[in-house]
Amino acid sequence: MDYRECRRYIEDVQRFGRVLGLDGMRELLRRLGDPQEDLCFVHAAGTNGKGSVLAYVSQVLRRAGYRTGKYTSPAIFQYREIMEVDGQIVSQEEFADLFSRVAETADAMEREGLAHPTPFEMETAAAFLFFKEKGCEIVALETGMGGETDATNLVTDTKVAVLTSISFDHMDVLGETIKEIARCKAGIIKPGCRVVTAVQEPEAAQAIAQVCGEKGVPCTLADHRKAQILQRDLRGQRFSYEGVDYAIRLLGGCQVENAVVAIKVLEALIDAGFKISREQIREGLAETAWPGRFTLIRETPAVIIDGAHNPKAARQLADSIRSCFADERIVYVMGMFGDKDYEEVASITAPLAEEVITVETPGNPRALAAETLAETVRKYCPRVTAVPSLKEAAALSLERAGAQGVVVVFGSLSFLGEISGFYTDKGE
């Protein structure tokens, strides 16, 4: 298959739905030669912040001279962003070769009466092949959902297991309480690894501590509350943590929390034998870019894109708006999936906006209709307009914000890349 054929194949395989458990993924990897067995990992699970933490960590590892793979999802601007080595995303030709091999194996499994692997399982297997064949010395690996039964959780050489901020999400699969969800996500913890956790709710912290005790592994708390903000503007942030000053390009208060987690992960890697200097940590953090997380994509008017799609992320977004744009006219463009807690997200964010424009995220069966979202948002902001296309939403938001206003585009990460293309300097 060529690249386009692979993408069509992935769309077609969606019909098989979600498969719980790891038996199918284990068999798929076995038939492919278990490429994950030749790699070591920083493995991250959590509700929010996984991608940002791994972006920081992988950039520092590259700065320190390690050949570093990174596997994260979802992509923002190009599908192939999900897997990269040393900052270079997989090429179309490489992906087609990798995925064709995985698809041939998956189809053979189905012919033999086994469940057909899901798209995420196949993408993960292709990523493991990619990282092995590229000779990666370490891989920054993000779970898709959960942890214990996530397709990524068949890795064995986990140097550091990372638990970012945990809150309610995917409750139909992960559990109905924070403790259940945290225990599921803590399933990535392996005997012999090191564990770093962000500050958690008490129930989540207790669950993580229990799993660490059961596995006999040390756990380090990355306490962002000890960080002191020195400067914050649209160019980035500076903060002091444990006597060292750091600068980051990423905006939003949650990014200081994520950077602190990354610092503790890197210190754990140093403890595990990796050669990383404090200066390389400072330089790597300062260089890190991670689009779609309170990212400024246009200056006049200011346009911010952010993947706030659950209540915890919505609170972080609201805090960032208050911090950066306290006295500005705020116009939202908002698109959500129907299986997310969009009512709670709206109640947290909408009161800060003068106007909200709602869209239906295109090309996804989980998308919430623009008018349905608008009806919910009107409870919290009276001026709401539902529009039929992303292009129209972008144009209307620029018009309503004016030269001095601020446009904040948020919700599902799935539409941020496409809508960003409509926010050029000329507003076309």
Secondary structure in CASP SS format (residue, H / E / C, confidence):
PFRMAT SS
TARGET T0000
AUTHOR 0000-0000-0000
METHOD secondary structure of the structure
MODEL  1
M C 1.00
D C 1.00
Y H 1.00
R H 1.00
E H 1.00
C H 1.00
R H 1.00
R H 1.00
Y H 1.00
I H 1.00
E H 1.00
D H 1.00
V H 1.00
Q H 1.00
R H 1.00
F H 1.00
G C 1.00
R C 1.00
V C 1.00
L C 1.00
G C 1.00
L C 1.00
D H 1.00
G H 1.00
M H 1.00
R H 1.00
E H 1.00
L H 1.00
L H 1.00
R H 1.00
R H 1.00
L C 1.00
G C 1.00
D C 1.00
P H 1.00
Q H 1.00
E H 1.00
D H 1.00
L C 1.00
C C 1.00
F E 1.00
V E 1.00
H E 1.00
A E 1.00
A E 1.00
G C 1.00
T C 1.00
N C 1.00
G C 1.00
K H 1.00
G H 1.00
S H 1.00
V H 1.00
L H 1.00
A H 1.00
Y H 1.00
V H 1.00
S H 1.00
Q H 1.00
V H 1.00
L H 1.00
R H 1.00
R H 1.00
A C 1.00
G C 1.00
Y C 1.00
R C 1.00
T E 1.00
G E 1.00
K E 1.00
Y E 1.00
T C 1.00
S C 1.00
P C 1.00
A C 1.00
I C 1.00
F C 1.00
Q C 1.00
Y H 1.00
R H 1.00
E H 1.00
I H 1.00
M E 1.00
E E 1.00
V E 1.00
D C 1.00
G C 1.00
Q E 1.00
I E 1.00
V C 1.00
S C 1.00
Q H 1.00
E H 1.00
E H 1.00
F H 1.00
A H 1.00
D H 1.00
L H 1.00
F H 1.00
S H 1.00
R H 1.00
V H 1.00
A H 1.00
E H 1.00
T H 1.00
A H 1.00
D H 1.00
A H 1.00
M H 1.00
E H 1.00
R H 1.00
E C 1.00
G C 1.00
L C 1.00
A C 1.00
H C 1.00
P C 1.00
T C 1.00
P H 1.00
F H 1.00
E H 1.00
M H 1.00
E H 1.00
T H 1.00
A H 1.00
A H 1.00
A H 1.00
F H 1.00
L H 1.00
F H 1.00
F H 1.00
K H 1.00
E H 1.00
K C 1.00
G C 1.00
C C 1.00
E C 1.00
I E 1.00
V E 1.00
A E 1.00
L E 1.00
E E 1.00
T C 1.00
G C 1.00
M C 1.00
G C 1.00
G C 1.00
E C 1.00
T C 1.00
D C 1.00
A C 1.00
T C 1.00
N C 1.00
L C 1.00
V C 1.00
T C 1.00
D C 1.00
T E 1.00
K E 1.00
V E 1.00
A E 1.00
V E 1.00
L E 1.00
T C 1.00
S C 1.00
I C 1.00
S C 1.00
F C 1.00
D C 1.00
H C 1.00
M H 1.00
D H 1.00
V H 1.00
L H 1.00
G C 1.00
E C 1.00
T C 1.00
I H 1.00
K H 1.00
E H 1.00
I H 1.00
A H 1.00
R H 1.00
C H 1.00
K H 1.00
A H 1.00
G H 1.00
I H 1.00
I C 1.00
K C 1.00
P C 1.00
G C 1.00
C C 1.00
R E 1.00
V E 1.00
V E 1.00
T E 1.00
A E 1.00
V C 1.00
Q C 1.00
E C 1.00
P H 1.00
E H 1.00
A H 1.00
A H 1.00
Q H 1.00
A H 1.00
I H 1.00
A H 1.00
Q H 1.00
V H 1.00
C H 1.00
G H 1.00
E H 1.00
K H 1.00
G C 1.00
V C 1.00
P C 1.00
C E 1.00
T E 1.00
L E 1.00
A E 1.00
D C 1.00
H H 1.00
R H 1.00
K H 1.00
A C 1.00
Q E 1.00
I E 1.00
L E 1.00
Q E 1.00
R E 1.00
D E 1.00
L C 1.00
R C 1.00
G E 1.00
Q E 1.00
R E 1.00
F E 1.00
S E 1.00
Y E 1.00
E C 1.00
G C 1.00
V E 1.00
D E 1.00
Y E 1.00
A E 1.00
I E 1.00
R C 1.00
L C 1.00
L C 1.00
G C 1.00
G C 1.00
C H 1.00
Q H 1.00
V H 1.00
E H 1.00
N H 1.00
A H 1.00
V H 1.00
V H 1.00
A H 1.00
I H 1.00
K H 1.00
V H 1.00
L H 1.00
E H 1.00
A H 1.00
L H 1.00
I H 1.00
D H 1.00
A C 1.00
G C 1.00
F C 1.00
K C 1.00
I C 1.00
S C 1.00
R H 1.00
E H 1.00
Q H 1.00
I H 1.00
R H 1.00
E H 1.00
G H 1.00
L H 1.00
A H 1.00
E H 1.00
T C 1.00
A C 1.00
W C 1.00
P C 1.00
G C 1.00
R C 1.00
F C 1.00
T E 1.00
L E 1.00
I E 1.00
R E 1.00
E E 1.00
T C 1.00
P C 1.00
A E 1.00
V E 1.00
I E 1.00
I E 1.00
D E 1.00
G C 1.00
A C 1.00
H C 1.00
N C 1.00
P H 1.00
K H 1.00
A H 1.00
A H 1.00
R H 1.00
Q H 1.00
L H 1.00
A H 1.00
D H 1.00
S H 1.00
I H 1.00
R H 1.00
S H 1.00
C H 1.00
F C 1.00
A C 1.00
D C 1.00
E C 1.00
R C 1.00
I E 1.00
V E 1.00
Y E 1.00
V E 1.00
M E 1.00
G E 1.00
M C 1.00
F E 1.00
G C 1.00
D C 1.00
K C 1.00
D C 1.00
Y H 1.00
E H 1.00
E H 1.00
V H 1.00
A H 1.00
S H 1.00
I H 1.00
T H 1.00
A H 1.00
P H 1.00
L H 1.00
A C 1.00
E C 1.00
E E 1.00
V E 1.00
I E 1.00
T E 1.00
V C 1.00
E C 1.00
T C 1.00
P C 1.00
G C 1.00
N C 1.00
P C 1.00
R C 1.00
A E 1.00
L C 1.00
A C 1.00
A H 1.00
E H 1.00
T H 1.00
L H 1.00
A H 1.00
E H 1.00
T H 1.00
V H 1.00
R C 1.00
K C 1.00
Y C 1.00
C C 1.00
P C 1.00
R C 1.00
V E 1.00
T E 1.00
A E 1.00
V C 1.00
P C 1.00
S C 1.00
L H 1.00
K H 1.00
E H 1.00
A H 1.00
A H 1.00
A H 1.00
L H 1.00
S H 1.00
L H 1.00
E H 1.00
R H 1.00
A H 1.00
G C 1.00
A C 1.00
Q C 1.00
G C 1.00
V E 1.00
V E 1.00
V E 1.00
V E 1.00
F E 1.00
G E 1.00
S C 1.00
L H 1.00
S H 1.00
F H 1.00
L H 1.00
G H 1.00
E H 1.00
I H 1.00
S H 1.00
G C 1.00
F C 1.00
Y C 1.00
T C 1.00
D C 1.00
K C 1.00
G C 1.00
E C 1.00
END
